[in-house]
Amino acid sequence: MYYFYSPEGFAPYQWGLERDVSYAYMPYNLFYYGDYIRTLPYTYIPQSYEVQMKADERGSWTPFSWVEKYAYAFSGPYNKAEVALTFDDGPDLEFTPKILDKLKQHNVKATFFLLGENAEKFPNVVKRIANEGHVIGNHTYSHPNLAKVNDAEYRNQIIKTEEILNRLAGYAPKFIRPPYGEILEDQLKWATEQNFMIVQWSVDTVDWKGVSADTITNNVLGNSFPGSVILQHSTPGGHLQGSVEALDKIIPQLKTKGARFVTLPSMFQTSKERK
């Protein structure tokens, strides 16, 4: 069960199925410090979407009921001053090593959602991620839109990548992040039955657009809340220097606000390994 803040009165409450809430992703920009709540300037997504949208119109927005029914989350518990840095699409030989250097400098652990095809190309980087204490997750083999593939291809994308990562990192990752955030309910059901956990994100840095470090920093600081899962990238051939440089600002400033940086297994109190 995962929690968000109410924008009304800034009092925490649990989103439940009895509430008229269209989607789980609600990035209210509040951060919890110790015994009180401090508000940050924020905007929130208008809840003008219909609950009963057709699946093909929904895109990456998924019904909140899926969070209740499956091993599926957008963010962690609100009552812990924790945030999780996550990096998609790697590894590569340029940005992933730079990110690892920054994380080591700031003594922070993160979660890397890796593509199987990139892991095969850069096995030593996968091993470095694991050896330095970061968590590895499954981001499929070739980054397809899972909502547009058949069941056999979906499972092949997951299992093939799991075998590669198990060989290189020494364990079969429990965590999956679907490319583009796209996943179908039947796919979630299968993943949950296989003891995977699917984690999306609650703060999107849009770093893949090649934006500046200042833009990314302002985005993260202006949208983070307790339990935030922050999305960044380490895509081969991307324009991600701004994302790398932003870590020197994001990490110290959120720490100053009382945030602790954790990996996803720590945030959700589970194993990094699918067992």
WOVEN-V568947 format. One record per pair of residues at least 12 apart in sequence whose ideal C-beta (glycine too) atoms are under 10 Angstrom apart, sorted by sequence separation. I is the first residue (numbers start at 1). J is the second residue. If there is no record, write none. Layout:
i->[I/I]
j->[J/J]
This chain:
i->[2/3/28/29/30/49/51/62/87/100/114/141/146/161/162/176/205/207/220/232/1/2/29/51/87/99/112/140/144/159/178/206/207/1/28/29/51/85/112/140/143/162/205/216/232/1/27/28/29/114/141/142/158/161/176/183/204/205/232/27/28/45/87/96/140/141/203/204/216/4/27/28/112/119/140/141/181/183/203/10/12/26/27/85/96/111/112/139/140/141/142/158/176/203/205/232/7/26/110/119/138/139/141/142/157/181/203/204/4/6/10/12/25/119/138/140/141/158/174/176/178/181/203/230/4/5/7/26/91/118/120/138/140/141/157/174/175/176/177/178/202/203/2/4/5/6/7/23/90/96/110/112/113/114/116/119/138/139/141/157/174/175/176/177/178/202/203/4/5/7/22/85/87/88/89/90/91/92/109/110/111/112/113/114/115/116/117/118/138/141/172/173/174/175/176/177/181/202/208/4/5/6/23/85/86/87/88/89/90/91/109/110/111/112/113/114/115/116/117/118/137/138/154/172/173/175/177/207/208/216/230/5/12/22/84/85/86/87/88/89/90/97/100/109/110/111/112/113/114/115/116/117/118/174/202/203/204/205/206/207/208/217/4/5/11/21/22/23/84/85/86/87/88/89/92/96/103/108/109/111/113/114/115/116/117/138/139/202/203/204/205/206/207/216/220/224/228/5/10/20/22/84/85/86/87/88/91/97/112/113/115/116/138/201/202/203/204/205/206/207/208/215/216/219/220/10/22/23/90/91/93/97/100/104/115/137/201/202/203/204/205/207/210/211/213/214/216/217/218/221/10/22/89/90/92/93/96/100/103/104/136/154/158/200/201/202/203/209/210/211/212/213/216/217/220/221/224/21/22/23/91/92/96/99/103/104/136/146/154/199/201/208/209/210/212/213/216/217/220/224/20/22/91/93/97/100/101/103/147/200/201/207/208/209/210/211/212/213/214/215/216/217/218/219/220/228/230/5/7/90/91/93/96/97/100/136/146/147/148/154/155/158/162/207/208/210/211/213/214/217/218/221/226/91/92/96/136/145/146/147/149/151/154/158/207/209/210/212/213/216/217/220/221/224/226/5/91/100/135/136/138/139/144/145/146/147/148/162/207/212/213/216/220/225/7/23/25/90/91/99/130/134/136/138/143/144/145/146/147/149/151/155/159/205/207/208/211/213/214/224/227/229/22/25/90/91/135/136/137/138/139/140/143/144/145/146/147/148/151/154/155/158/207/213/217/221/5/7/23/24/25/91/136/137/138/139/140/142/143/145/146/147/154/205/206/207/213/217/23/24/26/91/126/130/131/135/136/137/138/139/140/144/145/146/149/158/205/229/5/22/23/24/25/90/126/129/130/131/135/136/137/138/139/140/151/155/207/228/229/23/24/120/129/130/135/137/138/139/147/227/22/23/24/37/116/120/123/126/127/130/146/205/227/21/22/24/25/87/115/116/119/126/127/146/21/23/24/116/117/118/125/126/127/21/23/24/116/117/120/123/124/19/91/116/119/123/205/17/32/90/115/116/118/119/122/123/17/27/32/34/87/114/116/117/120/16/17/24/26/27/30/32/33/116/119/120/15/24/25/26/32/85/86/88/90/115/116/119/17/24/25/28/31/32/87/89/114/115/119/181/17/23/24/84/86/88/114/15/16/17/31/87/177/15/86/138/89/114/177/88/114/112/138/114/137/4/113/137/138/112/137/2/111/113/137/113/114/14/111/113/115/2/13/113/199/1/2/12/111/113/1/12/197/197/199/199/2/4/2/4/197/1/2/3/2/3/5/197/2/3/4/197/2/3/195/1/2/3/195/91/197/195/196/195/194/195/191/60/113/60/177/59/89/111/113/175/58/86/88/175/89/174/175/56/86/88/173/174/55/56/143/173/175/174/175/174/175/174/175/173/174/175/176/173/174/175/171/172/173/174/171/172/173/174/73/171/172/71/169/170/171/172/71/72/169/171/71/129/74/166/166/125/72/95/162/70/72/86/88/86/122/70/84/86/121/69/72/118/66/70/71/84/86/118/60/70/71/84/85/111/113/118/60/62/66/69/70/72/83/84/88/89/117/60/61/62/65/69/70/71/72/83/85/87/88/110/112/113/114/115/59/60/62/67/70/71/113/115/59/60/62/63/66/70/71/110/112/59/60/62/66/69/70/71/76/58/71/72/73/74/75/71/72/73/74/75/58/62/66/70/71/72/73/74/75/76/137/70/71/72/73/74/75/135/137/70/71/72/73/74/75/135/137/55/73/74/134/135/55/133/135/67/135/66/67/99/99/100/85/99/137/62/98/136/138/83/95/96/97/110/135/136/62/95/96/134/135/95/96/108/60/94/95/96/83/92/94/95/99/102/106/83/92/94/95/98/102/105/106/108/130/83/84/85/86/87/88/89/90/91/92/93/94/95/98/101/102/105/108/81/82/83/84/85/86/87/88/89/90/91/92/94/95/96/99/102/103/106/107/81/82/83/84/85/86/87/88/89/90/91/92/95/98/99/102/106/80/81/82/83/84/85/86/87/88/89/90/92/94/95/98/101/102/105/106/108/78/79/80/82/83/84/85/86/87/88/89/94/97/98/108/78/79/87/89/90/92/95/96/99/102/103/107/77/78/89/95/98/102/106/75/76/77/78/90/94/75/76/89/110/111/112/113/75/76/108/109/110/111/74/75/76/87/108/109/110/111/73/74/75/107/108/109/110/111/74/75/106/108/111/25/73/87/109/111/109/103/111/85/85/85/83/83/85/83/83/81/27/28/29/83/25/27/24/25/26/27/81/83/84/85/25/27/81/82/83/84/85/86/24/81/82/83/84/85/86/25/43/44/80/81/82/83/84/85/41/42/43/80/82/84/40/41/42/82/84/40/80/84/40/42/84/40/82/83/84/40/82/76/80/80/37/76/37/31/76/77/73/76/77/29/75/76/77/29/31/32/33/76/29/30/31/32/73/27/28/29/30/31/32/73/27/29/30/27/28/31/71/4/27/26/29/71/2/27/12/40/38/5/38/4/5/4/5/3/4/31/3/33/34/2/32/33/31/32/33/31/32/31/2/2]
j->[14/15/40/41/42/61/63/74/99/112/126/153/158/173/174/188/217/219/232/244/14/15/42/64/100/112/125/153/157/172/191/219/220/15/42/43/65/99/126/154/157/176/219/230/246/16/42/43/44/129/156/157/173/176/191/198/219/220/247/43/44/61/103/112/156/157/219/220/232/21/44/45/129/136/157/158/198/200/220/28/30/44/45/103/114/129/130/157/158/159/160/176/194/221/223/250/26/45/129/138/157/158/160/161/176/200/222/223/24/26/30/32/45/139/158/160/161/178/194/196/198/201/223/250/25/26/28/47/112/139/141/159/161/162/178/195/196/197/198/199/223/224/24/26/27/28/29/45/112/118/132/134/135/136/138/141/160/161/163/179/196/197/198/199/200/224/225/27/28/30/45/108/110/111/112/113/114/115/132/133/134/135/136/137/138/139/140/141/161/164/195/196/197/198/199/200/204/225/231/28/29/30/47/109/110/111/112/113/114/115/133/134/135/136/137/138/139/140/141/142/161/162/178/196/197/199/201/231/232/240/254/30/37/47/109/110/111/112/113/114/115/122/125/134/135/136/137/138/139/140/141/142/143/199/227/228/229/230/231/232/233/242/30/31/37/47/48/49/110/111/112/113/114/115/118/122/129/134/135/137/139/140/141/142/143/164/165/228/229/230/231/232/233/242/246/250/254/32/37/47/49/111/112/113/114/115/118/124/139/140/142/143/165/228/229/230/231/232/233/234/235/242/243/246/247/38/50/51/118/119/121/125/128/132/143/165/229/230/231/232/233/235/238/239/241/242/244/245/246/249/39/51/118/119/121/122/125/129/132/133/165/183/187/229/230/231/232/238/239/240/241/242/245/246/249/250/253/51/52/53/121/122/126/129/133/134/166/176/184/229/231/238/239/240/242/243/246/247/250/254/51/53/122/124/128/131/132/134/178/231/232/238/239/240/241/242/243/244/245/246/247/248/249/250/251/259/261/37/39/122/123/125/128/129/132/168/178/179/180/186/187/190/194/239/240/242/243/245/246/249/250/253/258/124/125/129/169/178/179/180/182/184/187/191/240/242/243/245/246/249/250/253/254/257/259/39/125/134/169/170/172/173/178/179/180/181/182/196/241/246/247/250/254/259/42/58/60/125/126/134/165/169/171/173/178/179/180/181/182/184/186/190/194/240/242/243/246/248/249/259/262/264/58/61/126/127/171/172/173/174/175/176/179/180/181/182/183/184/187/190/191/194/243/249/253/257/42/44/60/61/62/128/173/174/175/176/177/179/180/182/183/184/191/242/243/244/250/254/61/62/64/129/164/168/169/173/174/175/176/177/178/182/183/184/187/196/243/267/44/61/62/63/64/129/165/168/169/170/174/175/176/177/178/179/190/194/246/267/268/63/64/160/169/170/175/177/178/179/187/267/63/64/65/78/157/161/164/167/168/171/187/246/268/63/64/66/67/129/157/158/161/168/169/188/64/66/67/159/160/161/168/169/170/65/67/68/160/161/164/167/168/64/136/161/164/168/250/63/78/136/161/162/164/165/168/169/64/74/79/81/134/161/163/164/167/64/65/72/74/75/78/80/81/164/167/168/64/73/74/75/81/134/135/137/139/164/165/168/67/74/75/78/81/82/137/139/164/165/169/231/68/74/75/135/137/139/165/67/68/69/83/139/229/68/139/191/143/168/231/143/169/169/196/173/196/64/173/197/198/173/198/64/173/175/199/176/177/78/175/177/179/67/78/178/264/67/68/78/177/179/68/79/264/265/267/268/72/74/73/75/268/73/74/75/75/76/78/270/76/77/78/271/77/78/270/77/78/79/271/168/274/273/274/274/274/275/274/145/199/147/264/147/177/199/201/263/147/175/177/264/179/264/265/147/177/179/264/265/147/148/235/265/268/268/270/270/271/271/272/271/272/273/274/272/273/274/271/272/273/274/272/273/274/275/175/273/274/174/272/273/274/275/175/176/273/275/176/234/181/273/274/234/183/207/274/183/185/199/201/200/236/185/199/201/236/185/188/234/183/187/188/201/203/235/178/188/189/202/203/229/231/236/179/181/185/188/189/191/202/203/207/208/236/180/181/182/185/189/190/191/192/203/205/207/208/230/232/233/234/235/180/181/183/188/191/192/234/236/181/182/184/185/188/192/193/232/234/182/183/185/189/192/193/194/199/182/195/196/197/198/199/196/197/198/199/200/184/188/192/196/197/198/199/200/201/202/263/197/198/199/200/201/202/262/264/198/199/200/201/202/203/263/265/184/202/203/263/264/185/263/265/198/266/198/200/232/233/234/220/234/272/198/234/272/274/220/232/233/234/247/272/273/200/233/234/272/273/234/235/247/200/234/235/236/224/233/235/236/240/243/247/225/234/236/237/240/244/247/248/250/272/226/227/228/229/230/231/232/233/234/235/236/237/238/241/244/245/248/251/225/226/227/228/229/230/231/232/233/234/235/236/238/239/240/243/246/247/250/251/226/227/228/229/230/231/232/233/234/235/236/237/240/243/244/247/251/226/227/228/229/230/231/232/233/234/235/236/238/240/241/244/247/248/251/252/254/225/226/227/229/230/231/232/233/234/235/236/241/244/245/255/226/227/235/237/238/240/243/244/247/250/251/255/226/227/238/244/247/251/255/225/226/227/228/240/244/226/227/240/261/262/263/264/227/228/260/261/262/263/227/228/229/240/261/262/263/264/227/228/229/261/262/263/264/265/229/230/261/263/266/181/229/243/265/267/266/261/272/247/250/251/250/251/254/254/255/254/201/202/203/257/200/202/200/201/202/203/257/259/260/261/202/204/258/259/260/261/262/263/202/259/260/261/262/263/264/204/222/223/259/260/261/262/263/264/221/222/223/260/262/264/221/222/223/263/265/222/262/266/223/225/267/224/266/267/268/225/267/262/266/267/225/264/226/221/266/267/264/267/268/221/267/268/269/222/224/225/226/269/223/224/225/226/267/222/223/224/225/226/227/268/223/225/226/224/225/228/268/202/225/225/228/270/202/228/226/257/257/225/258/225/226/226/227/226/227/254/227/257/258/227/257/258/257/258/259/258/259/259/267/268]
